[in-house]
Structure formats: C-alpha cells, structure tokens
Amino acid sequence: MADATADLRAMLDAVTNAFAAGDNARAELLLSHALDQGAPWDEVTTAAARGVSRHRDDLGARPELTGVPAAL
C-alpha cells in the first residue's frame, strides 16, 4: 500500500509541476492519466489548482508577462 501512495503522490506532484511550469498540454495528459489510474478526483483537481496557482504567482512576480500593471 505504501508503494501505491508513493506512486499517487509522485503522479500528483507531476501534475502540479507541469501546470506550474505552464506546460498545459503535458499537465492535461498527466491529469487524465492520473484519473484513468484511479486517483481521486478531488486530489487530482487540487494538484492541478495548486500548479495553476503557482504559475500565476510566478507571473505576478513578473508583471510584464501578465499585462497587468504592477501597481494593481
């Protein structure tokens, strides 16, 4: 059982990291694969949201990439 938990954690980390890197195509494939392998929906979507949030935070640190003035 510990191996299955480690595999799930690694898969969810891969989803998070791909979304955080802005590699949406890969992230979506990993997300679909995780669900196909039986990962719980709420854990997969949480991993995806975490990655998207990290990506947006990174862009927020670089306002020239968001088109939003730094003052906002």
mmCIF file of the N, C-alpha and C atoms, coordinates in Angstrom:
data_MODEL
# 
_entry.id   MODEL 
# 
loop_
_atom_site.group_PDB 
_atom_site.id 
_atom_site.type_symbol 
_atom_site.label_atom_id 
_atom_site.label_alt_id 
_atom_site.label_comp_id 
_atom_site.label_asym_id 
_atom_site.label_entity_id 
_atom_site.label_seq_id 
_atom_site.pdbx_PDB_ins_code 
_atom_site.Cartn_x 
_atom_site.Cartn_y 
_atom_site.Cartn_z 
_atom_site.occupancy 
_atom_site.B_iso_or_equiv 
_atom_site.pdbx_formal_charge 
_atom_site.auth_seq_id 
_atom_site.auth_comp_id 
_atom_site.auth_asym_id 
_atom_site.auth_atom_id 
_atom_site.pdbx_PDB_model_num 
ATOM 1   N N  . MET A 1 1  ? 0.814   -1.190 0.000   1.00 0.00 ? 1  MET A N  1 
ATOM 2   C CA . MET A 1 1  ? 0.000   0.000  0.000   1.00 0.00 ? 1  MET A CA 1 
ATOM 3   C C  . MET A 1 1  ? 0.860   1.258  0.000   1.00 0.00 ? 1  MET A C  1 
ATOM 4   N N  . ALA A 1 2  ? 2.004   1.205  0.675   1.00 0.00 ? 2  ALA A N  1 
ATOM 5   C CA . ALA A 1 2  ? 2.881   2.378  0.714   1.00 0.00 ? 2  ALA A CA 1 
ATOM 6   C C  . ALA A 1 2  ? 3.378   2.725  -0.681  1.00 0.00 ? 2  ALA A C  1 
ATOM 7   N N  . ASP A 1 3  ? 3.633   1.708  -1.522  1.00 0.00 ? 3  ASP A N  1 
ATOM 8   C CA . ASP A 1 3  ? 4.079   1.970  -2.888  1.00 0.00 ? 3  ASP A CA 1 
ATOM 9   C C  . ASP A 1 3  ? 3.000   2.670  -3.692  1.00 0.00 ? 3  ASP A C  1 
ATOM 10  N N  . ALA A 1 4  ? 1.762   2.261  -3.516  1.00 0.00 ? 4  ALA A N  1 
ATOM 11  C CA . ALA A 1 4  ? 0.661   2.900  -4.239  1.00 0.00 ? 4  ALA A CA 1 
ATOM 12  C C  . ALA A 1 4  ? 0.518   4.360  -3.814  1.00 0.00 ? 4  ALA A C  1 
ATOM 13  N N  . THR A 1 5  ? 0.688   4.634  -2.545  1.00 0.00 ? 5  THR A N  1 
ATOM 14  C CA . THR A 1 5  ? 0.604   6.008  -2.055  1.00 0.00 ? 5  THR A CA 1 
ATOM 15  C C  . THR A 1 5  ? 1.742   6.845  -2.613  1.00 0.00 ? 5  THR A C  1 
ATOM 16  N N  . ALA A 1 6  ? 2.943   6.283  -2.650  1.00 0.00 ? 6  ALA A N  1 
ATOM 17  C CA . ALA A 1 6  ? 4.097   6.992  -3.201  1.00 0.00 ? 6  ALA A CA 1 
ATOM 18  C C  . ALA A 1 6  ? 3.903   7.254  -4.686  1.00 0.00 ? 6  ALA A C  1 
ATOM 19  N N  . ASP A 1 7  ? 3.378   6.269  -5.414  1.00 0.00 ? 7  ASP A N  1 
ATOM 20  C CA . ASP A 1 7  ? 3.123   6.443  -6.844  1.00 0.00 ? 7  ASP A CA 1 
ATOM 21  C C  . ASP A 1 7  ? 2.089   7.538  -7.083  1.00 0.00 ? 7  ASP A C  1 
ATOM 22  N N  . LEU A 1 8  ? 1.038   7.548  -6.280  1.00 0.00 ? 8  LEU A N  1 
ATOM 23  C CA . LEU A 1 8  ? -0.004  8.570  -6.407  1.00 0.00 ? 8  LEU A CA 1 
ATOM 24  C C  . LEU A 1 8  ? 0.582   9.952  -6.115  1.00 0.00 ? 8  LEU A C  1 
ATOM 25  N N  . ARG A 1 9  ? 1.372   10.050 -5.049  1.00 0.00 ? 9  ARG A N  1 
ATOM 26  C CA . ARG A 1 9  ? 1.975   11.331 -4.694  1.00 0.00 ? 9  ARG A CA 1 
ATOM 27  C C  . ARG A 1 9  ? 2.882   11.835 -5.819  1.00 0.00 ? 9  ARG A C  1 
ATOM 28  N N  . ALA A 1 10 ? 3.661   10.929 -6.401  1.00 0.00 ? 10 ALA A N  1 
ATOM 29  C CA . ALA A 1 10 ? 4.551   11.307 -7.499  1.00 0.00 ? 10 ALA A CA 1 
ATOM 30  C C  . ALA A 1 10 ? 3.753   11.766 -8.713  1.00 0.00 ? 10 ALA A C  1 
ATOM 31  N N  . MET A 1 11 ? 2.660   11.075 -8.997  1.00 0.00 ? 11 MET A N  1 
ATOM 32  C CA . MET A 1 11 ? 1.824   11.438 -10.134 1.00 0.00 ? 11 MET A CA 1 
ATOM 33  C C  . MET A 1 11 ? 1.196   12.812 -9.918  1.00 0.00 ? 11 MET A C  1 
ATOM 34  N N  . LEU A 1 12 ? 0.693   13.064 -8.717  1.00 0.00 ? 12 LEU A N  1 
ATOM 35  C CA . LEU A 1 12 ? 0.074   14.352 -8.412  1.00 0.00 ? 12 LEU A CA 1 
ATOM 36  C C  . LEU A 1 12 ? 1.113   15.476 -8.416  1.00 0.00 ? 12 LEU A C  1 
ATOM 37  N N  . ASP A 1 13 ? 2.307   15.181 -7.931  1.00 0.00 ? 13 ASP A N  1 
ATOM 38  C CA . ASP A 1 13 ? 3.384   16.173 -7.989  1.00 0.00 ? 13 ASP A CA 1 
ATOM 39  C C  . ASP A 1 13 ? 3.730   16.515 -9.432  1.00 0.00 ? 13 ASP A C  1 
ATOM 40  N N  . ALA A 1 14 ? 3.710   15.513 -10.309 1.00 0.00 ? 14 ALA A N  1 
ATOM 41  C CA . ALA A 1 14 ? 3.991   15.755 -11.728 1.00 0.00 ? 14 ALA A CA 1 
ATOM 42  C C  . ALA A 1 14 ? 2.920   16.658 -12.343 1.00 0.00 ? 14 ALA A C  1 
ATOM 43  N N  . VAL A 1 15 ? 1.665   16.448 -11.979 1.00 0.00 ? 15 VAL A N  1 
ATOM 44  C CA . VAL A 1 15 ? 0.572   17.303 -12.457 1.00 0.00 ? 15 VAL A CA 1 
ATOM 45  C C  . VAL A 1 15 ? 0.802   18.740 -11.988 1.00 0.00 ? 15 VAL A C  1 
ATOM 46  N N  . THR A 1 16 ? 1.084   18.894 -10.700 1.00 0.00 ? 16 THR A N  1 
ATOM 47  C CA . THR A 1 16 ? 1.322   20.223 -10.135 1.00 0.00 ? 16 THR A CA 1 
ATOM 48  C C  . THR A 1 16 ? 2.488   20.911 -10.834 1.00 0.00 ? 16 THR A C  1 
ATOM 49  N N  . ASN A 1 17 ? 3.589   20.194 -10.982 1.00 0.00 ? 17 ASN A N  1 
ATOM 50  C CA . ASN A 1 17 ? 4.787   20.783 -11.573 1.00 0.00 ? 17 ASN A CA 1 
ATOM 51  C C  . ASN A 1 17 ? 4.586   21.173 -13.033 1.00 0.00 ? 17 ASN A C  1 
ATOM 52  N N  . ALA A 1 18 ? 3.861   20.368 -13.778 1.00 0.00 ? 18 ALA A N  1 
ATOM 53  C CA . ALA A 1 18 ? 3.619   20.687 -15.188 1.00 0.00 ? 18 ALA A CA 1 
ATOM 54  C C  . ALA A 1 18 ? 2.757   21.944 -15.327 1.00 0.00 ? 18 ALA A C  1 
ATOM 55  N N  . PHE A 1 19 ? 1.704   22.038 -14.521 1.00 0.00 ? 19 PHE A N  1 
ATOM 56  C CA . PHE A 1 19 ? 0.881   23.251 -14.561 1.00 0.00 ? 19 PHE A CA 1 
ATOM 57  C C  . PHE A 1 19 ? 1.684   24.458 -14.083 1.00 0.00 ? 19 PHE A C  1 
ATOM 58  N N  . ALA A 1 20 ? 2.500   24.285 -13.054 1.00 0.00 ? 20 ALA A N  1 
ATOM 59  C CA . ALA A 1 20 ? 3.309   25.383 -12.533 1.00 0.00 ? 20 ALA A CA 1 
ATOM 60  C C  . ALA A 1 20 ? 4.298   25.887 -13.582 1.00 0.00 ? 20 ALA A C  1 
ATOM 61  N N  . ALA A 1 21 ? 4.798   24.979 -14.407 1.00 0.00 ? 21 ALA A N  1 
ATOM 62  C CA . ALA A 1 21 ? 5.741   25.356 -15.459 1.00 0.00 ? 21 ALA A CA 1 
ATOM 63  C C  . ALA A 1 21 ? 5.043   25.973 -16.665 1.00 0.00 ? 21 ALA A C  1 
ATOM 64  N N  . GLY A 1 22 ? 3.728   25.907 -16.691 1.00 0.00 ? 22 GLY A N  1 
ATOM 65  C CA . GLY A 1 22 ? 2.983   26.449 -17.828 1.00 0.00 ? 22 GLY A CA 1 
ATOM 66  C C  . GLY A 1 22 ? 2.891   25.485 -18.989 1.00 0.00 ? 22 GLY A C  1 
ATOM 67  N N  . ASP A 1 23 ? 3.241   24.227 -18.753 1.00 0.00 ? 23 ASP A N  1 
ATOM 68  C CA . ASP A 1 23 ? 3.189   23.194 -19.791 1.00 0.00 ? 23 ASP A CA 1 
ATOM 69  C C  . ASP A 1 23 ? 1.814   22.525 -19.739 1.00 0.00 ? 23 ASP A C  1 
ATOM 70  N N  . ASN A 1 24 ? 0.801   23.263 -20.192 1.00 0.00 ? 24 ASN A N  1 
ATOM 71  C CA . ASN A 1 24 ? -0.577  22.806 -20.045 1.00 0.00 ? 24 ASN A CA 1 
ATOM 72  C C  . ASN A 1 24 ? -0.876  21.525 -20.804 1.00 0.00 ? 24 ASN A C  1 
ATOM 73  N N  . ALA A 1 25 ? -0.302  21.348 -21.978 1.00 0.00 ? 25 ALA A N  1 
ATOM 74  C CA . ALA A 1 25 ? -0.567  20.139 -22.750 1.00 0.00 ? 25 ALA A CA 1 
ATOM 75  C C  . ALA A 1 25 ? -0.108  18.899 -21.971 1.00 0.00 ? 25 ALA A C  1 
ATOM 76  N N  . ARG A 1 26 ? 1.105   18.957 -21.448 1.00 0.00 ? 26 ARG A N  1 
ATOM 77  C CA . ARG A 1 26 ? 1.626   17.827 -20.661 1.00 0.00 ? 26 ARG A CA 1 
ATOM 78  C C  . ARG A 1 26 ? 0.815   17.666 -19.378 1.00 0.00 ? 26 ARG A C  1 
ATOM 79  N N  . ALA A 1 27 ? 0.498   18.777 -18.736 1.00 0.00 ? 27 ALA A N  1 
ATOM 80  C CA . ALA A 1 27 ? -0.245  18.726 -17.485 1.00 0.00 ? 27 ALA A CA 1 
ATOM 81  C C  . ALA A 1 27 ? -1.608  18.068 -17.677 1.00 0.00 ? 27 ALA A C  1 
ATOM 82  N N  . GLU A 1 28 ? -2.278  18.407 -18.766 1.00 0.00 ? 28 GLU A N  1 
ATOM 83  C CA . GLU A 1 28 ? -3.590  17.814 -19.027 1.00 0.00 ? 28 GLU A CA 1 
ATOM 84  C C  . GLU A 1 28 ? -3.490  16.319 -19.295 1.00 0.00 ? 28 GLU A C  1 
ATOM 85  N N  . LEU A 1 29 ? -2.437  15.908 -19.988 1.00 0.00 ? 29 LEU A N  1 
ATOM 86  C CA . LEU A 1 29 ? -2.221  14.472 -20.201 1.00 0.00 ? 29 LEU A CA 1 
ATOM 87  C C  . LEU A 1 29 ? -1.977  13.761 -18.873 1.00 0.00 ? 29 LEU A C  1 
ATOM 88  N N  . LEU A 1 30 ? -1.151  14.356 -18.029 1.00 0.00 ? 30 LEU A N  1 
ATOM 89  C CA . LEU A 1 30 ? -0.881  13.761 -16.720 1.00 0.00 ? 30 LEU A CA 1 
ATOM 90  C C  . LEU A 1 30 ? -2.136  13.715 -15.863 1.00 0.00 ? 30 LEU A C  1 
ATOM 91  N N  . LEU A 1 31 ? -2.937  14.776 -15.918 1.00 0.00 ? 31 LEU A N  1 
ATOM 92  C CA . LEU A 1 31 ? -4.185  14.819 -15.172 1.00 0.00 ? 31 LEU A CA 1 
ATOM 93  C C  . LEU A 1 31 ? -5.112  13.686 -15.623 1.00 0.00 ? 31 LEU A C  1 
ATOM 94  N N  . SER A 1 32 ? -5.261  13.540 -16.925 1.00 0.00 ? 32 SER A N  1 
ATOM 95  C CA . SER A 1 32 ? -6.112  12.463 -17.456 1.00 0.00 ? 32 SER A CA 1 
ATOM 96  C C  . SER A 1 32 ? -5.584  11.097 -17.063 1.00 0.00 ? 32 SER A C  1 
ATOM 97  N N  . HIS A 1 33 ? -4.275  10.934 -17.133 1.00 0.00 ? 33 HIS A N  1 
ATOM 98  C CA . HIS A 1 33 ? -3.659  9.653  -16.764 1.00 0.00 ? 33 HIS A CA 1 
ATOM 99  C C  . HIS A 1 33 ? -3.907  9.345  -15.286 1.00 0.00 ? 33 HIS A C  1 
ATOM 100 N N  . ALA A 1 34 ? -3.756  10.357 -14.443 1.00 0.00 ? 34 ALA A N  1 
ATOM 101 C CA . ALA A 1 34 ? -3.993  10.153 -13.011 1.00 0.00 ? 34 ALA A CA 1 
ATOM 102 C C  . ALA A 1 34 ? -5.423  9.692  -12.754 1.00 0.00 ? 34 ALA A C  1 
ATOM 103 N N  . LEU A 1 35 ? -6.373  10.336 -13.409 1.00 0.00 ? 35 LEU A N  1 
ATOM 104 C CA . LEU A 1 35 ? -7.776  9.934  -13.234 1.00 0.00 ? 35 LEU A CA 1 
ATOM 105 C C  . LEU A 1 35 ? -8.018  8.532  -13.784 1.00 0.00 ? 35 LEU A C  1 
ATOM 106 N N  . ASP A 1 36 ? -7.424  8.238  -14.938 1.00 0.00 ? 36 ASP A N  1 
ATOM 107 C CA . ASP A 1 36 ? -7.572  6.902  -15.524 1.00 0.00 ? 36 ASP A CA 1 
ATOM 108 C C  . ASP A 1 36 ? -6.997  5.814  -14.623 1.00 0.00 ? 36 ASP A C  1 
ATOM 109 N N  . GLN A 1 37 ? -5.967  6.172  -13.849 1.00 0.00 ? 37 GLN A N  1 
ATOM 110 C CA . GLN A 1 37 ? -5.341  5.210  -12.943 1.00 0.00 ? 37 GLN A CA 1 
ATOM 111 C C  . GLN A 1 37 ? -6.076  5.095  -11.609 1.00 0.00 ? 37 GLN A C  1 
ATOM 112 N N  . GLY A 1 38 ? -7.161  5.861  -11.485 1.00 0.00 ? 38 GLY A N  1 
ATOM 113 C CA . GLY A 1 38 ? -7.997  5.743  -10.289 1.00 0.00 ? 38 GLY A CA 1 
ATOM 114 C C  . GLY A 1 38 ? -7.687  6.727  -9.175  1.00 0.00 ? 38 GLY A C  1 
ATOM 115 N N  . ALA A 1 39 ? -6.884  7.739  -9.465  1.00 0.00 ? 39 ALA A N  1 
ATOM 116 C CA . ALA A 1 39 ? -6.619  8.751  -8.447  1.00 0.00 ? 39 ALA A CA 1 
ATOM 117 C C  . ALA A 1 39 ? -7.921  9.493  -8.140  1.00 0.00 ? 39 ALA A C  1 
ATOM 118 N N  . PRO A 1 40 ? -8.148  9.818  -6.885  1.00 0.00 ? 40 PRO A N  1 
ATOM 119 C CA . PRO A 1 40 ? -9.382  10.522 -6.518  1.00 0.00 ? 40 PRO A CA 1 
ATOM 120 C C  . PRO A 1 40 ? -9.484  11.889 -7.202  1.00 0.00 ? 40 PRO A C  1 
ATOM 121 N N  . TRP A 1 41 ? -10.678 12.172 -7.710  1.00 0.00 ? 41 TRP A N  1 
ATOM 122 C CA . TRP A 1 41 ? -10.936 13.412 -8.439  1.00 0.00 ? 41 TRP A CA 1 
ATOM 123 C C  . TRP A 1 41 ? -10.512 14.633 -7.633  1.00 0.00 ? 41 TRP A C  1 
ATOM 124 N N  . ASP A 1 42 ? -10.875 14.674 -6.354  1.00 0.00 ? 42 ASP A N  1 
ATOM 125 C CA . ASP A 1 42 ? -10.568 15.860 -5.557  1.00 0.00 ? 42 ASP A CA 1 
ATOM 126 C C  . ASP A 1 42 ? -9.062  16.056 -5.375  1.00 0.00 ? 42 ASP A C  1 
ATOM 127 N N  . GLU A 1 43 ? -8.311  14.995 -5.290  1.00 0.00 ? 43 GLU A N  1 
ATOM 128 C CA . GLU A 1 43 ? -6.859  15.122 -5.145  1.00 0.00 ? 43 GLU A CA 1 
ATOM 129 C C  . GLU A 1 43 ? -6.205  15.571 -6.450  1.00 0.00 ? 43 GLU A C  1 
ATOM 130 N N  . VAL A 1 44 ? -6.713  15.070 -7.574  1.00 0.00 ? 44 VAL A N  1 
ATOM 131 C CA . VAL A 1 44 ? -6.162  15.446 -8.877  1.00 0.00 ? 44 VAL A CA 1 
ATOM 132 C C  . VAL A 1 44 ? -6.459  16.910 -9.175  1.00 0.00 ? 44 VAL A C  1 
ATOM 133 N N  . THR A 1 45 ? -7.687  17.329 -8.935  1.00 0.00 ? 45 THR A N  1 
ATOM 134 C CA . THR A 1 45 ? -8.031  18.720 -9.222  1.00 0.00 ? 45 THR A CA 1 
ATOM 135 C C  . THR A 1 45 ? -7.324  19.677 -8.258  1.00 0.00 ? 45 THR A C  1 
ATOM 136 N N  . THR A 1 46 ? -7.086  19.243 -7.039  1.00 0.00 ? 46 THR A N  1 
ATOM 137 C CA . THR A 1 46 ? -6.318  20.059 -6.096  1.00 0.00 ? 46 THR A CA 1 
ATOM 138 C C  . THR A 1 46 ? -4.886  20.227 -6.578  1.00 0.00 ? 46 THR A C  1 
ATOM 139 N N  . ALA A 1 47 ? -4.292  19.158 -7.079  1.00 0.00 ? 47 ALA A N  1 
ATOM 140 C CA . ALA A 1 47 ? -2.929  19.226 -7.612  1.00 0.00 ? 47 ALA A CA 1 
ATOM 141 C C  . ALA A 1 47 ? -2.867  20.177 -8.806  1.00 0.00 ? 47 ALA A C  1 
ATOM 142 N N  . ALA A 1 48 ? -3.874  20.098 -9.667  1.00 0.00 ? 48 ALA A N  1 
ATOM 143 C CA . ALA A 1 48 ? -3.924  20.991 -10.831 1.00 0.00 ? 48 ALA A CA 1 
ATOM 144 C C  . ALA A 1 48 ? -4.078  22.444 -10.387 1.00 0.00 ? 48 ALA A C  1 
ATOM 145 N N  . ALA A 1 49 ? -4.969  22.690 -9.460  1.00 0.00 ? 49 ALA A N  1 
ATOM 146 C CA . ALA A 1 49 ? -5.185  24.053 -8.976  1.00 0.00 ? 49 ALA A CA 1 
ATOM 147 C C  . ALA A 1 49 ? -3.933  24.603 -8.310  1.00 0.00 ? 49 ALA A C  1 
ATOM 148 N N  . ARG A 1 50 ? -3.242  23.764 -7.569  1.00 0.00 ? 50 ARG A N  1 
ATOM 149 C CA . ARG A 1 50 ? -2.002  24.191 -6.921  1.00 0.00 ? 50 ARG A CA 1 
ATOM 150 C C  . ARG A 1 50 ? -0.978  24.617 -7.974  1.00 0.00 ? 50 ARG A C  1 
ATOM 151 N N  . GLY A 1 51 ? -0.859  23.840 -9.037  1.00 0.00 ? 51 GLY A N  1 
ATOM 152 C CA . GLY A 1 51 ? 0.083   24.175 -10.101 1.00 0.00 ? 51 GLY A CA 1 
ATOM 153 C C  . GLY A 1 51 ? -0.281  25.451 -10.832 1.00 0.00 ? 51 GLY A C  1 
ATOM 154 N N  . VAL A 1 52 ? -1.560  25.616 -11.153 1.00 0.00 ? 52 VAL A N  1 
ATOM 155 C CA . VAL A 1 52 ? -2.013  26.833 -11.830 1.00 0.00 ? 52 VAL A CA 1 
ATOM 156 C C  . VAL A 1 52 ? -1.763  28.042 -10.930 1.00 0.00 ? 52 VAL A C  1 
ATOM 157 N N  . SER A 1 53 ? -2.028  27.900 -9.651  1.00 0.00 ? 53 SER A N  1 
ATOM 158 C CA . SER A 1 53 ? -1.803  28.990 -8.715  1.00 0.00 ? 53 SER A CA 1 
ATOM 159 C C  . SER A 1 53 ? -0.319  29.364 -8.656  1.00 0.00 ? 53 SER A C  1 
ATOM 160 N N  . ARG A 1 54 ? 0.545   28.362 -8.601  1.00 0.00 ? 54 ARG A N  1 
ATOM 161 C CA . ARG A 1 54 ? 1.987   28.634 -8.588  1.00 0.00 ? 54 ARG A CA 1 
ATOM 162 C C  . ARG A 1 54 ? 2.411   29.350 -9.868  1.00 0.00 ? 54 ARG A C  1 
ATOM 163 N N  . HIS A 1 55 ? 1.871   28.912 -10.982 1.00 0.00 ? 55 HIS A N  1 
ATOM 164 C CA . HIS A 1 55 ? 2.205   29.542 -12.256 1.00 0.00 ? 55 HIS A CA 1 
ATOM 165 C C  . HIS A 1 55 ? 1.771   31.004 -12.254 1.00 0.00 ? 55 HIS A C  1 
ATOM 166 N N  . ARG A 1 56 ? 0.568   31.269 -11.799 1.00 0.00 ? 56 ARG A N  1 
ATOM 167 C CA . ARG A 1 56 ? 0.065   32.644 -11.753 1.00 0.00 ? 56 ARG A CA 1 
ATOM 168 C C  . ARG A 1 56 ? 0.878   33.487 -10.777 1.00 0.00 ? 56 ARG A C  1 
ATOM 169 N N  . ASP A 1 57 ? 1.278   32.894 -9.663  1.00 0.00 ? 57 ASP A N  1 
ATOM 170 C CA . ASP A 1 57 ? 2.118   33.622 -8.704  1.00 0.00 ? 57 ASP A CA 1 
ATOM 171 C C  . ASP A 1 57 ? 3.447   33.994 -9.345  1.00 0.00 ? 57 ASP A C  1 
ATOM 172 N N  . ASP A 1 58 ? 4.019   33.091 -10.105 1.00 0.00 ? 58 ASP A N  1 
ATOM 173 C CA . ASP A 1 58 ? 5.282   33.363 -10.790 1.00 0.00 ? 58 ASP A CA 1 
ATOM 174 C C  . ASP A 1 58 ? 5.106   34.494 -11.798 1.00 0.00 ? 58 ASP A C  1 
ATOM 175 N N  . LEU A 1 59 ? 3.999   34.488 -12.519 1.00 0.00 ? 59 LEU A N  1 
ATOM 176 C CA . LEU A 1 59 ? 3.734   35.560 -13.477 1.00 0.00 ? 59 LEU A CA 1 
ATOM 177 C C  . LEU A 1 59 ? 3.485   36.876 -12.766 1.00 0.00 ? 59 LEU A C  1 
ATOM 178 N N  . GLY A 1 60 ? 2.849   36.811 -11.615 1.00 0.00 ? 60 GLY A N  1 
ATOM 179 C CA . GLY A 1 60 ? 2.582   38.014 -10.844 1.00 0.00 ? 60 GLY A CA 1 
ATOM 180 C C  . GLY A 1 60 ? 3.859   38.692 -10.380 1.00 0.00 ? 60 GLY A C  1 
ATOM 181 N N  . ALA A 1 61 ? 4.889   37.894 -10.197 1.00 0.00 ? 61 ALA A N  1 
ATOM 182 C CA . ALA A 1 61 ? 6.176   38.458 -9.817  1.00 0.00 ? 61 ALA A CA 1 
ATOM 183 C C  . ALA A 1 61 ? 6.835   39.148 -11.004 1.00 0.00 ? 61 ALA A C  1 
ATOM 184 N N  . ARG A 1 62 ? 6.303   38.893 -12.195 1.00 0.00 ? 62 ARG A N  1 
ATOM 185 C CA . ARG A 1 62 ? 6.819   39.481 -13.433 1.00 0.00 ? 62 ARG A CA 1 
ATOM 186 C C  . ARG A 1 62 ? 5.658   40.117 -14.177 1.00 0.00 ? 62 ARG A C  1 
ATOM 187 N N  . PRO A 1 63 ? 5.218   41.309 -13.757 1.00 0.00 ? 63 PRO A N  1 
ATOM 188 C CA . PRO A 1 63 ? 4.018   41.936 -14.331 1.00 0.00 ? 63 PRO A CA 1 
ATOM 189 C C  . PRO A 1 63 ? 4.074   42.136 -15.831 1.00 0.00 ? 63 PRO A C  1 
ATOM 190 N N  . GLU A 1 64 ? 5.250   42.222 -16.405 1.00 0.00 ? 64 GLU A N  1 
ATOM 191 C CA . GLU A 1 64 ? 5.337   42.400 -17.864 1.00 0.00 ? 64 GLU A CA 1 
ATOM 192 C C  . GLU A 1 64 ? 4.766   41.199 -18.615 1.00 0.00 ? 64 GLU A C  1 
ATOM 193 N N  . LEU A 1 65 ? 4.660   40.057 -17.958 1.00 0.00 ? 65 LEU A N  1 
ATOM 194 C CA . LEU A 1 65 ? 4.113   38.868 -18.602 1.00 0.00 ? 65 LEU A CA 1 
ATOM 195 C C  . LEU A 1 65 ? 2.602   38.762 -18.455 1.00 0.00 ? 65 LEU A C  1 
ATOM 196 N N  . THR A 1 66 ? 2.023   39.485 -17.517 1.00 0.00 ? 66 THR A N  1 
ATOM 197 C CA . THR A 1 66 ? 0.581   39.378 -17.301 1.00 0.00 ? 66 THR A CA 1 
ATOM 198 C C  . THR A 1 66 ? -0.205  40.473 -17.992 1.00 0.00 ? 66 THR A C  1 
ATOM 199 N N  . GLY A 1 67 ? 0.469   41.570 -18.335 1.00 0.00 ? 67 GLY A N  1 
ATOM 200 C CA . GLY A 1 67 ? -0.236  42.696 -18.924 1.00 0.00 ? 67 GLY A CA 1 
ATOM 201 C C  . GLY A 1 67 ? -0.942  43.543 -17.893 1.00 0.00 ? 67 GLY A C  1 
ATOM 202 N N  . VAL A 1 68 ? -0.778  43.206 -16.617 1.00 0.00 ? 68 VAL A N  1 
ATOM 203 C CA . VAL A 1 68 ? -1.392  43.964 -15.554 1.00 0.00 ? 68 VAL A CA 1 
ATOM 204 C C  . VAL A 1 68 ? -0.321  44.827 -14.909 1.00 0.00 ? 68 VAL A C  1 
ATOM 205 N N  . PRO A 1 69 ? -0.576  46.118 -14.764 1.00 0.00 ? 69 PRO A N  1 
ATOM 206 C CA . PRO A 1 69 ? 0.425   46.991 -14.138 1.00 0.00 ? 69 PRO A CA 1 
ATOM 207 C C  . PRO A 1 69 ? 0.761   46.508 -12.718 1.00 0.00 ? 69 PRO A C  1 
ATOM 208 N N  . ALA A 1 70 ? 2.006   46.664 -12.328 1.00 0.00 ? 70 ALA A N  1 
ATOM 209 C CA . ALA A 1 70 ? 2.461   46.209 -11.025 1.00 0.00 ? 70 ALA A CA 1 
ATOM 210 C C  . ALA A 1 70 ? 1.722   46.882 -9.877  1.00 0.00 ? 70 ALA A C  1 
ATOM 211 N N  . ALA A 1 71 ? 1.203   48.087 -10.094 1.00 0.00 ? 71 ALA A N  1 
ATOM 212 C CA . ALA A 1 71 ? 0.511   48.833 -9.045  1.00 0.00 ? 71 ALA A CA 1 
ATOM 213 C C  . ALA A 1 71 ? -0.824  48.209 -8.667  1.00 0.00 ? 71 ALA A C  1 
ATOM 214 N N  . LEU A 1 72 ? -1.386  47.365 -9.534  1.00 0.00 ? 72 LEU A N  1 
ATOM 215 C CA . LEU A 1 72 ? -2.695  46.779 -9.230  1.00 0.00 ? 72 LEU A CA 1 
ATOM 216 C C  . LEU A 1 72 ? -2.543  45.613 -8.378  1.00 0.00 ? 72 LEU A C  1 
# 
